[in-house]
Amino acid sequence: MGGQDRAASADNASVGRLSFHEKGRNYSQKRSRAPIRTNSPLHRTRSGDSSNPKTPVATPISEVQLTKTFLEKEIEARSAKLLSVARRRLRGSLGSCDPNADEGSDGRLAQHKLFVVSWRLPFTVVYDEEAGTFETQHDPFGINFNDLFEGAFLVGTPMVRRKADRSIVMSLSEGVQEQLDEYLRVEQHSIPVFLPRSCDLYAERVIFPLFHYTLPSAETGLAQDDWEGYELVNRTFKDVVLRHYIRGDLVWINDYPLLLLPQLLREERPDVAMGFYLYCVFPSPEVFRILPQRKCLLRGVLSSNIIGFHSFSYVQNFLTSCIQVLGLECTTSGIEACEMAGGTHTKCLTMPRGIQVEPYHRILRCPQTMEKIERLQETFAGKRLVVAVDQLKERSGIQHKLMAYHRFLQKAPPELVAECVLVQLTSAETEALGDDELPSGESVEDQLLQQVYQMVGEVNSKFGRIGHLPVHFLCQEFSAEELASLFAKADVMIDTSLRDVIPHSAYNFLCCQVEDDCGVLILSEFSGSAPSLRAAALCVNPWDTNAFADAIQEALDMDKSDRLELYRYGYNHVHEYTLKDWATKFLEELQMAQQECENERLQIPPLLDHDKVVAAFATTSRRIIILGFGGALIPHKTQYFAKLFPKLANTLQINLGVLTDDPNTEVIVLSGLSREKLAGSLARVPCWIVAEGGVCYRKPDCDYWHSAVEQRDTAEWMEPVKEIMSYFADRTPGTSVVEMESSLCWLYQDTQGDHAAIQSKDLLIHLWAG
């Protein structure tokens, strides 16, 4: 495979193409990087004149030597990566600095910063309207990036509440915005983003429900004006970040409201190092493809250097969506650099999130929690306590849980029925709505609540008695001390959401339990944390009511040794893989990706300067212009159609004619198309034509084609190869075999990407086998 084949591959950069040339029976596959046997060091032969001792001789390399060489290079590369990370830590690359700082007077960049960009800032701003002052309230269970990484800047929209009645401030005047901006920069190291009202509808009403497998109804659809608001949000965030960004800074972008932000930043600053982490579920490709803006969303996030997901299944769904929607080919580690992916290599990582364990330890030690634990022991003395804590959402699976508990009570012995109590706590999320956004009818949450009331009443009326209720259902807000006391005394904890990323109540249960009196966790297998906590819980399918009920029975009857085994694994996992550990590892991956991106960029030739090219063209006496037919003369978007009906625009043909009329200028057009199609397309342009990927060429003003290989009977290899390709074309919809004088091509650009990738690899195996 020489330079001619590489020229042909450049012409077919965006089209699935597997070609087989006569020359040496070599073949190329655009989408597969399988090694070619004849180029392997194990198959090298001696070259040169053996009679001349000065002639260099290529010595065959043994398999042991080759393996040793490979391992040495691999160890050296990994050591370099680890050393790079260690040096970054030692230098403290994320030091504190002014967000408006720029290059120093000596030309060196100022100390690098980390921007953590989220839809919401991770704290609440309390506004005293009478005094005109602000104060912040942090969630003790959330993550504070400023504490983890010194000098990190938080970028996001602030949640502002009035101090008097705790109501949400829907809009702020420009003067108050300026005061809040100054306060947050100085006191919280944060950069606020102020957005117009109701511009987040697409993220909250379309993306989030769809990602959790709630399909839009035919009546509502997917409004285009909501999408325009989503674009506005991402452009506003882009402007804020670039206002403070300098070369070398790191940008960490979070969650589904900002899927377009990586591409917007990459277009303005191609050198920016970005990481994106998706906190929620990423759905299967069949669901994701419902979105009309699916390509825009994928292209937007693919401009990141790394993309993090909570579960490996989400990574698989994302990569498969890239294959089916964008036609990209992916590896298990991510997507190679390409135009569709924003021009950068994108790593896709599985990085499960955890929780902050220290706040729960402090709460368990406080006197209020101890007092509540004692009250629970008195209230439920002699009872087996089953606890569930959920939000009032369809995806929480509250109805499935009540159905399974009802079935358990039907099957359980009477003495166990009299002992068991299910405490179902539910909190309703309250959203701030403007006067023009009040719901006109009964909401989905109200309907769900009425259904739960009915199911709870049915269970209590059937299995309850005076002084004993099998189900205690409470829909209200609870303090951290109340929840911790329930988690500590629960015999069974049920967290069986239908679709969720991290089951917070499951993690909280494992964190609050003690070894001497530990309970059992029942977890939904559809939870994003099921792969991590599978060895610490009984995993169930919430839709399988009988199996769910049997799991409750098994948890209550489990021996202490078995409960201890589950508890110890879960306790160790929760305390080892904390929120701090997750954030630190993601930042390390982003730093390594930044270094790898810089190394790759050094190997890429810089873009030609237009003015310099024009000046050199005017002052040079002899010129050679080499053009690719596909991509240069025919746009990539119309490249497939160009293969069937290759036709150049009249203006382009006139411009090419002007160049070829100059006796001191030679124009060469390269392509993998057949000589007949190229000759027809360039009939009015007297230029050099290189066809079939370099197999043949034609001089200007000449009808004779010169072959780059010796003429031979091609029937020996073309017929068997054509038979194999035709076999795969018949079994792969959308593929075709194109036969030229000295080559054969199997085109699969019109086939589903993942199927085409598998079939092309199988085809290569058959070609290798002969």
C-alpha positions in Angstrom: 0.0 0.0 0.0 1.9 3.1 -1.2 1.2 6.8 -1.6 -1.3 6.1 -4.4 -3.5 4.1 -2.0 -3.4 6.7 0.6 -4.4 9.3 -1.9 -7.4 7.2 -2.7 -8.3 6.8 0.9 -8.3 10.6 1.3 -10.8 10.8 -1.5 -13.2 8.4 0.2 -12.8 9.7 3.8 -16.5 9.8 4.5 -17.7 6.8 2.6 -17.5 3.1 3.8 -15.3 1.5 1.2 -13.3 -1.7 1.1 -11.2 -2.0 -2.0 -9.1 -4.8 -3.4 -6.4 -3.9 -5.9 -4.6 -6.1 -8.4 -1.1 -4.9 -7.3 0.3 -7.6 -5.0 -3.2 -8.5 -3.9 -3.2 -5.7 -1.3 -6.4 -4.3 0.0 -7.5 -1.4 2.1 -10.4 -0.9 4.4 -11.3 2.7 5.3 -13.1 1.8 8.5 -11.0 -1.1 9.8 -7.4 -0.9 10.9 -6.6 -4.5 10.6 -2.9 -5.2 10.0 -1.7 -6.4 6.6 0.2 -9.6 6.8 2.8 -8.9 4.1 3.9 -5.8 6.0 4.5 -7.6 9.3 8.1 -7.7 10.6 7.6 -11.5 10.9 7.3 -11.8 7.2 10.2 -9.6 6.1 12.7 -11.0 3.6 16.3 -10.2 3.0 16.9 -7.4 0.4 19.9 -6.2 -1.5 22.8 -7.8 -3.2 24.3 -10.6 -1.0 27.6 -10.4 -2.8 28.1 -6.8 -1.6 28.8 -6.7 2.1 27.9 -3.0 2.3 24.4 -3.6 1.1 22.0 -3.3 4.0 20.2 -6.6 4.9 16.9 -6.7 6.8 17.2 -9.4 9.4 14.0 -11.3 10.2 12.6 -10.4 13.6 11.6 -13.2 15.8 8.2 -13.3 17.6 9.9 -13.0 21.0 11.9 -9.9 19.9 8.7 -8.3 18.5 6.8 -9.0 21.7 9.6 -7.6 23.8 9.8 -4.5 21.7 6.1 -3.9 21.9 6.0 -4.3 25.7 8.9 -1.9 26.1 7.1 0.7 24.1 3.9 0.1 26.0 5.6 0.4 29.4 7.4 3.5 28.3 4.2 5.1 27.1 2.3 4.3 30.3 5.2 5.5 32.5 5.3 8.8 30.6 1.5 9.3 31.2 1.9 8.6 35.0 4.9 10.9 35.2 3.0 13.6 33.5 0.2 13.4 36.0 2.6 13.3 38.9 4.4 16.4 37.6 1.1 18.2 37.2 0.1 17.4 40.8 3.5 18.6 42.0 3.3 21.9 40.2 -0.3 22.4 41.4 -1.5 23.2 37.9 -4.9 24.3 39.1 -3.8 27.1 41.4 -5.8 30.1 42.5 -5.7 33.0 40.0 -7.8 35.8 38.7 -10.3 34.7 36.1 -9.5 37.8 34.1 -5.8 37.1 34.1 -3.9 36.7 30.8 -0.4 36.0 29.7 2.4 37.3 31.8 4.9 40.0 30.7 7.4 37.4 29.7 5.0 35.7 27.3 4.3 32.7 29.5 0.8 31.7 30.4 -0.6 32.5 33.8 -1.3 29.6 36.2 -4.0 27.4 34.6 -7.6 27.3 35.9 -10.3 24.8 36.1 -13.8 25.9 35.0 -16.6 23.6 36.3 -19.7 24.5 34.2 -23.1 23.3 35.3 -26.7 24.4 34.6 -27.1 25.3 38.3 -24.5 26.5 40.8 -24.2 23.9 43.6 -25.6 26.2 46.3 -28.6 28.4 47.1 -28.3 32.2 47.3 -30.5 33.8 50.0 -31.4 37.4 49.1 -32.4 39.9 51.8 -34.4 42.4 49.8 -34.6 45.0 52.7 -30.8 45.0 53.5 -29.7 44.3 49.9 -27.3 41.6 51.0 -26.6 38.0 50.0 -25.6 34.8 51.7 -25.1 31.2 50.4 -26.3 27.9 51.7 -24.5 24.7 50.7 -25.9 21.2 50.6 -23.8 19.3 53.1 -24.3 16.1 51.0 -23.3 17.6 47.7 -19.9 18.2 46.2 -18.1 21.5 46.6 -15.5 21.7 43.8 -13.8 24.7 45.5 -12.9 22.5 48.5 -11.6 19.7 46.3 -9.6 21.8 43.7 -8.1 25.0 44.9 -8.7 27.7 42.4 -11.6 26.0 40.5 -14.2 28.4 39.2 -17.8 27.4 39.2 -19.9 28.6 36.3 -23.7 28.3 36.3 -27.1 29.9 36.9 -27.7 30.9 40.6 -30.8 29.7 42.5 -31.9 32.8 44.4 -34.5 32.6 47.3 -36.0 35.5 49.3 -34.9 35.5 52.9 -38.4 36.4 54.1 -40.5 33.6 52.8 -38.0 31.3 51.0 -39.7 31.8 47.7 -37.7 31.6 44.5 -36.8 34.9 42.8 -37.8 34.5 39.2 -36.1 37.6 37.8 -33.5 40.1 39.1 -32.9 43.7 38.0 -29.7 44.6 36.3 -28.5 46.4 39.4 -29.1 43.3 41.6 -27.5 41.1 39.0 -24.3 43.2 39.1 -24.3 43.0 43.0 -24.8 39.3 42.9 -22.1 38.8 40.3 -19.6 40.7 42.4 -20.6 38.8 45.6 -20.3 35.4 44.0 -16.9 36.1 42.3 -15.4 37.3 45.6 -17.0 35.1 48.2 -17.7 31.8 46.3 -15.2 31.9 43.4 -18.1 31.5 41.1 -19.2 33.1 37.8 -22.9 33.5 37.5 -24.8 33.1 34.2 -28.1 35.0 34.0 -30.6 33.7 31.5 -34.0 34.7 30.2 -37.0 33.0 31.8 -38.4 29.8 30.3 -35.4 29.1 28.1 -34.8 25.7 29.7 -38.0 24.0 28.5 -36.3 21.7 26.0 -33.9 20.3 28.5 -36.4 19.7 31.2 -39.5 18.8 29.2 -37.9 16.9 26.3 -34.4 15.7 26.9 -34.7 14.6 30.6 -38.0 12.7 30.2 -36.8 11.0 27.0 -33.5 10.0 28.5 -35.5 8.3 31.2 -37.6 6.5 28.6 -40.7 8.7 28.9 -41.7 9.3 25.3 -43.4 12.5 24.2 -47.1 12.4 23.4 -48.4 13.1 19.9 -50.3 16.2 21.2 -47.2 17.9 22.6 -44.5 16.8 20.2 -41.1 18.4 20.2 -41.6 22.2 19.8 -39.0 24.0 17.7 -39.2 27.1 19.8 -38.0 25.1 22.8 -35.0 24.0 20.8 -34.1 27.6 20.0 -34.2 28.4 23.7 -31.8 25.4 24.3 -29.4 26.8 21.8 -29.6 30.2 23.4 -28.7 28.7 26.8 -25.6 27.0 25.4 -24.5 30.1 23.5 -24.8 32.2 26.6 -22.7 29.8 28.6 -20.2 29.7 25.8 -19.8 33.5 25.9 -19.4 33.5 29.7 -16.7 30.8 29.6 -14.7 32.3 26.7 -14.8 35.7 28.5 -12.5 34.3 31.2 -10.7 31.4 29.4 -7.0 31.6 28.5 -5.0 29.0 26.7 -4.2 26.0 28.9 -7.3 26.1 31.1 -9.4 23.1 31.7 -13.2 23.1 31.2 -15.4 20.5 32.9 -19.0 20.6 31.6 -21.8 18.8 33.4 -25.1 17.2 32.3 -27.8 17.3 29.6 -28.7 21.0 29.6 -25.3 21.8 28.1 -24.8 19.1 25.4 -24.1 21.7 22.7 -21.5 23.7 24.7 -18.4 21.5 23.8 -18.9 22.1 20.1 -19.5 25.8 20.6 -16.3 26.2 22.6 -14.3 24.0 20.1 -15.3 26.2 17.2 -14.1 29.3 19.0 -11.0 27.8 20.7 -9.8 24.6 18.9 -7.1 24.1 21.6 -9.5 24.0 24.6 -9.3 20.8 26.7 -12.8 19.8 27.8 -14.5 17.0 29.7 -18.2 16.3 29.8 -20.0 14.2 32.4 -23.6 13.1 32.0 -25.3 12.7 35.4 -28.4 11.2 34.1 -29.3 8.1 32.0 -28.3 7.8 28.4 -31.1 5.8 26.7 -30.9 3.1 24.1 -30.4 4.2 20.5 -34.1 3.3 19.6 -35.3 5.9 22.1 -32.6 8.5 21.5 -33.3 8.6 17.7 -36.7 10.0 18.4 -35.2 13.4 18.9 -35.3 15.5 15.7 -32.1 17.2 16.9 -30.3 14.0 17.6 -27.3 14.8 15.3 -26.8 18.2 16.7 -26.7 16.9 20.3 -24.2 14.1 19.4 -22.0 16.4 17.4 -22.1 18.9 20.2 -20.9 16.6 23.0 -18.4 14.7 20.8 -16.2 17.8 20.7 -15.2 17.0 24.2 -11.9 15.2 24.9 -13.5 12.9 27.3 -17.1 12.0 28.1 -18.0 10.3 31.4 -20.9 8.1 32.2 -22.1 6.5 35.4 -22.6 3.0 33.9 -21.0 1.0 31.2 -24.4 0.3 29.6 -24.8 4.1 29.1 -21.4 4.1 27.3 -22.6 1.3 25.0 -25.9 3.2 24.3 -24.0 6.4 23.5 -21.5 4.7 21.2 -24.2 2.7 19.4 -26.2 6.0 18.9 -23.0 7.6 17.3 -22.8 4.6 15.0 -26.5 4.6 13.9 -27.1 8.3 13.8 -23.8 9.8 12.6 -22.4 6.7 10.9 -19.2 6.8 13.0 -17.2 3.7 13.8 -16.3 3.4 17.5 -13.9 1.4 19.6 -14.5 0.3 23.2 -12.6 3.3 24.4 -14.3 6.0 22.3 -14.2 7.7 18.9 -11.2 8.5 16.8 -10.6 12.1 15.7 -12.8 13.0 12.7 -14.7 16.0 11.4 -18.0 14.6 12.6 -16.6 14.4 16.2 -15.3 18.0 16.2 -11.8 17.1 15.0 -10.7 15.7 18.3 -10.3 12.2 19.7 -13.1 11.5 22.2 -12.7 9.0 25.1 -15.8 7.5 26.6 -15.3 6.5 30.2 -17.3 4.6 32.8 -16.9 6.5 36.1 -19.6 5.8 38.7 -20.4 8.5 41.1 -20.6 8.1 44.8 -21.8 10.1 47.8 -20.2 12.2 50.6 -20.0 9.8 53.6 -18.7 12.3 56.2 -22.0 14.3 56.6 -23.8 11.1 57.4 -21.3 10.1 60.0 -21.7 13.5 61.6 -25.5 13.2 61.6 -25.5 9.7 63.1 -23.4 11.0 66.0 -25.6 14.0 66.8 -28.0 13.9 69.8 -31.1 14.6 67.7 -30.5 11.5 65.6 -29.9 9.3 68.6 -33.1 10.5 70.1 -35.1 9.7 66.9 -33.5 6.3 66.7 -34.8 5.6 70.3 -38.3 6.8 69.3 -38.3 4.5 66.3 -37.3 1.5 68.5 -40.2 2.3 70.8 -42.7 2.9 68.0 -41.9 -0.3 66.1 -40.9 -2.5 69.0 -41.3 -6.2 67.9 -41.8 -5.2 64.2 -39.7 -5.9 61.1 -39.1 -2.5 59.5 -39.1 -2.2 55.7 -38.1 1.3 54.5 -38.4 3.0 51.1 -37.6 6.6 50.3 -38.5 8.0 46.9 -39.5 11.1 45.0 -43.0 11.4 43.7 -42.2 10.5 40.1 -43.2 7.8 37.8 -39.7 6.6 37.4 -39.4 5.9 41.1 -41.6 2.8 40.8 -43.7 3.3 43.9 -46.7 1.5 42.4 -44.5 -1.5 41.5 -43.2 -1.6 45.1 -46.7 -1.5 46.6 -47.8 -4.3 44.3 -44.9 -6.5 45.2 -45.4 -5.8 49.0 -49.1 -6.6 48.6 -48.1 -9.9 46.9 -45.6 -10.6 49.7 -48.3 -10.2 52.3 -50.6 -12.6 50.4 -47.9 -15.3 50.4 -46.3 -14.7 53.8 -47.3 -16.6 57.0 -49.7 -14.8 59.3 -47.2 -14.2 62.0 -44.8 -12.5 59.6 -47.6 -10.4 58.2 -48.3 -9.1 61.7 -44.7 -8.2 62.2 -43.9 -6.4 58.9 -44.3 -2.7 58.4 -43.5 -0.8 55.2 -42.6 2.9 55.8 -42.8 4.6 52.4 -41.6 8.2 52.5 -42.2 10.3 49.4 -41.1 13.9 48.7 -42.7 15.9 45.9 -40.4 18.1 43.9 -41.7 21.7 43.9 -40.9 23.6 40.7 -41.0 27.4 40.6 -43.5 28.4 38.0 -44.4 31.9 36.7 -47.9 33.2 36.7 -48.3 32.4 33.1 -46.9 28.8 33.6 -49.4 27.5 36.2 -50.8 24.1 35.2 -54.3 24.2 33.8 -55.4 20.8 35.0 -54.3 17.9 37.3 -50.6 17.2 37.0 -49.0 13.8 36.5 -47.8 13.9 40.1 -51.3 14.5 41.4 -52.6 11.5 39.4 -49.8 9.4 40.7 -50.4 10.4 44.3 -54.1 9.5 44.0 -53.2 6.1 42.6 -50.7 5.5 45.5 -53.3 6.5 48.1 -55.7 4.0 46.6 -53.1 1.2 46.7 -52.0 2.0 50.3 -55.6 2.0 51.5 -56.3 -1.3 49.8 -53.3 -3.0 51.5 -54.1 -1.5 54.9 -57.8 -2.4 54.7 -57.0 -6.0 53.8 -54.0 -6.8 56.0 -54.3 -4.3 58.8 -55.9 -4.5 62.2 -56.5 -2.2 65.2 -53.1 -1.0 66.4 -51.2 -2.3 63.3 -51.0 -0.8 59.7 -48.9 -2.8 57.2 -48.0 0.4 55.2 -47.2 3.9 56.5 -47.2 6.3 53.6 -46.1 9.9 54.1 -45.8 12.5 51.4 -43.8 15.4 52.9 -40.3 16.8 53.5 -38.1 15.1 56.0 -35.0 16.2 57.8 -31.6 14.6 57.4 -31.8 13.3 61.0 -35.2 11.6 60.4 -33.9 9.9 57.3 -30.7 8.8 58.9 -32.5 7.3 61.9 -34.8 5.3 59.5 -31.8 4.1 57.4 -30.0 3.0 60.6 -32.9 0.9 62.0 -34.3 -0.6 58.7 -34.3 -4.4 58.4 -34.9 -4.1 54.7 -34.3 -1.2 52.4 -36.1 -1.1 49.0 -34.8 1.1 46.3 -36.3 -0.1 43.0 -36.5 2.8 40.6 -37.5 2.1 37.1 -34.9 4.3 35.5 -32.3 6.2 37.6 -28.6 6.8 37.7 -27.6 6.7 41.3 -30.0 5.4 44.0 -29.2 7.9 46.8 -31.3 6.1 49.4 -29.5 2.8 48.7 -26.1 4.5 49.3 -27.4 6.4 52.4 -28.7 3.1 53.8 -25.3 1.4 53.4 -23.6 4.4 54.9 -25.9 4.6 58.0 -26.1 0.9 58.9 -24.0 -0.7 61.6 -22.4 -4.1 61.4 -24.0 -5.6 64.6 -27.6 -4.9 63.4 -27.3 -4.7 59.6 -30.2 -5.0 57.2 -30.6 -6.1 53.6 -30.8 -3.9 50.5 -33.2 -4.7 47.6 -32.1 -2.9 44.5 -33.6 -2.5 41.0 -31.6 -4.1 38.2 -32.5 -1.1 36.1 -30.7 1.3 38.4 -27.5 2.8 37.1 -25.7 1.6 40.3 -26.8 -2.0 40.0 -23.5 -3.1 38.4 -21.6 -1.5 41.3 -23.8 -2.7 44.1 -24.9 -6.0 42.7 -22.7 -7.9 45.3 -24.2 -5.8 48.1 -27.9 -6.3 47.4 -30.7 -8.5 46.1 -31.3 -7.2 42.6 -34.9 -7.5 41.2 -36.9 -6.6 38.2 -39.6 -4.2 39.5 -42.1 -5.4 36.8 -41.8 -9.1 38.0 -44.2 -8.8 41.0 -43.8 -12.4 42.1 -40.0 -12.4 42.0 -40.0 -9.0 43.8 -42.2 -10.4 46.5 -40.0 -13.4 46.9 -37.0 -11.1 47.3 -38.7 -9.3 50.2 -39.3 -12.7 51.8 -35.7 -13.7 51.2 -34.4 -10.5 52.7 -36.4 -10.9 55.9 -35.4 -14.6 56.3 -31.7 -14.1 55.5 -29.1 -15.4 58.0 -26.9 -12.9 59.8 -23.7 -14.3 58.1 -25.2 -13.7 54.7 -26.4 -10.2 55.7 -23.0 -9.4 57.0 -21.4 -10.5 53.7 -23.7 -8.2 51.7 -23.3 -5.3 54.1 -19.5 -5.4 54.3 -19.2 -5.3 50.5 -21.6 -2.4 50.2 -20.1 -0.5 53.1 -16.6 -0.8 51.7 -17.7 0.2 48.2 -19.6 3.3 49.4 -16.6 4.4 51.5 -14.0 3.7 48.9 -15.7 5.2 45.8 -16.9 8.5 47.2 -17.9 11.7 45.5 -14.5 13.1 46.1 -12.8 10.1 44.6 -15.0 10.3 41.5 -14.2 14.0 41.0 -10.5 13.5 41.4 -10.3 10.6 38.9 -12.3 12.5 36.3 -10.0 15.5 36.6 -6.9 13.2 36.3 -8.4 11.7 33.1 -9.1 15.2 31.7 -5.5 16.3 32.4 -4.1 13.2 30.7 -6.5 13.8 27.7 -5.2 17.4 27.5 -1.6 16.2 27.3 -2.5 13.5 24.7 -4.4 16.2 22.7 -1.3 18.5 22.7 0.9 15.6 21.6 -1.5 14.8 18.7 -1.7 18.4 17.7 2.1 18.7 17.3 1.9 15.9 14.7 -0.8 17.6 12.6 0.6 20.0 9.9 -0.7 23.6 10.4 -3.3 25.0 8.1 -2.1 26.8 5.0 -2.1 30.6 5.2 -4.2 31.9 2.3 -2.2 35.0 1.8 1.2 33.2 1.8 -0.1 30.6 -0.7 -1.3 33.3 -3.1 1.9 35.2 -2.8 4.0 32.1 -3.4 1.8 31.2 -6.4 2.4 34.6 -8.0 6.2 34.6 -7.5 6.9 30.9 -8.5 7.9 30.0 -12.0 6.7 26.4 -11.9 3.6 25.1 -10.0 2.0 21.8 -9.3 -1.5 21.7 -7.8 -2.8 18.4 -6.5 -6.5 18.1 -5.8 -8.7 15.3 -4.4 -11.8 14.8 -6.5 -13.9 14.0 -3.4 -13.8 16.6 -0.7 -11.9 19.3 -2.7 -13.9 19.4 -6.0 -17.0 17.5 -4.8 -18.2 18.4 -1.2 -18.2 15.6 1.3 -22.0 15.8 1.7 -22.6 15.0 -1.9 -19.7 12.6 -2.3 -21.9 9.5 -2.5 -24.0 11.0 -5.3 -20.7 12.0 -7.0 -19.8 8.3 -7.3 -22.9 7.7 -9.3 -23.2 10.9 -11.3 -19.9 12.8 -10.9 -20.5 16.3 -12.3 -18.6 19.5 -11.5 -20.2 22.9 -11.4 -19.6 25.1 -14.4 -17.9 27.8 -12.4 -15.5 25.2 -11.0 -14.7 23.9 -14.4 -14.0 27.4 -15.7 -11.7 28.1 -12.8 -9.8 24.8 -13.3 -9.5 25.7 -17.0 -7.9 29.0 -16.1 -5.3 27.2 -14.1 -4.5 24.6 -16.7 -4.2 27.2 -19.5 -1.1 28.5 -17.8 1.9 26.5 -19.3 3.8 26.7 -16.0 1.1 25.2 -13.9 0.3 21.4 -13.7 -3.1 20.3 -12.2 -3.4 16.7 -10.9 -6.7 15.3 -9.7 -6.7 12.2 -7.5 -9.6 9.8 -7.0 -10.7 6.3 -6.3 -13.4 6.4 -9.0 -13.1 4.6 -12.3 -11.3 6.2 -15.2 -14.6 6.4 -17.2 -16.4 8.5 -14.6 -13.4 10.8 -14.1 -12.8 11.3 -17.8 -16.4 12.3 -18.2 -16.4 14.7 -15.3 -13.1 16.4 -16.3 -13.6 16.3 -20.1 -13.4 20.1 -20.3 -10.3 20.3 -18.0 -6.9 19.4 -19.5 -5.3 18.1 -16.4 -3.6 15.0 -15.1 -6.1 12.4 -13.8 -5.1 9.6 -11.4 -8.0 7.1 -11.1 -8.8 3.9 -9.2 -6.7 4.9 -6.2 -3.5 5.3 -8.2 -3.8 2.2 -10.4 -3.9 4.2 -13.6 -3.3 7.8 -14.8 -3.9 9.9 -17.9 -1.9 12.9 -19.1 -3.5 16.2 -20.1 -5.0 16.3 -23.7 -4.5 12.6 -24.0 -7.0 9.7 -24.3 -4.5 6.9 -23.5 -4.5 5.6 -19.9 -1.2 4.4 -18.4 -1.3 1.6 -15.9 0.8 1.7 -12.7 1.0 -2.1 -12.6 2.0 -4.6 -15.1 -0.8 -5.9 -17.4 -1.7 -9.4 -16.4 -4.7 -11.7 -16.5 -6.9 -10.5 -13.6 -9.3 -13.4 -13.7 -7.0 -15.4 -11.4 -7.9 -13.2 -8.4 -10.7 -10.9 -9.3 -13.3 -13.6 -9.9 -12.9 -15.2 -6.4 -12.7 -11.8 -4.7 -15.8 -10.6 -6.5 -17.6 -13.8 -5.5 -16.8 -13.2 -1.9 -17.8 -9.5 -2.0 -21.1 -10.4 -3.8 -21.8 -13.0 -1.1 -21.6 -10.3 1.6 -23.4 -7.7 -0.5 -26.4 -10.1 -0.8 -26.5 -10.5 3.0 -25.9 -6.8 3.9 -28.7 -4.5 2.9 -27.5 -1.2 1.3 -24.2 -2.5 0.1 -22.9 -2.9 -3.4 -19.9 -4.2 -5.3 -18.2 -1.8 -7.8 -15.9 -3.4 -10.4 -13.2 -1.5 -12.2 -10.5 -2.6 -14.5 -7.9 -3.3 -11.9 -9.8 -3.2 -8.6 -12.9 -4.1 -6.8 -14.8 -2.1 -4.1 -17.4 -3.1 -1.6 -19.4 0.1 -0.7 -21.3 0.0 2.6 -21.9 3.6 3.4 -25.7 3.2 3.0 -25.9 0.4 5.7 -26.4 0.7 9.4 -23.0 1.5 10.9 -22.7 -1.2 13.5 -23.9 -4.0 11.1 -21.5 -2.7 8.3 -18.6 -2.7 10.7 -19.1 -6.3 11.7 -19.7 -7.4 8.1 -16.6 -5.6 6.8 -14.4 -7.3 9.4 -15.9 -10.7 8.4 -15.2 -9.9 4.8 -11.6 -9.1 5.5 -11.2 -12.5 7.2 -12.6 -14.2 4.2 -10.2 -12.3 1.9 -7.3 -13.1 4.1 -8.2 -16.8 4.0 -8.4 -16.7 0.2 
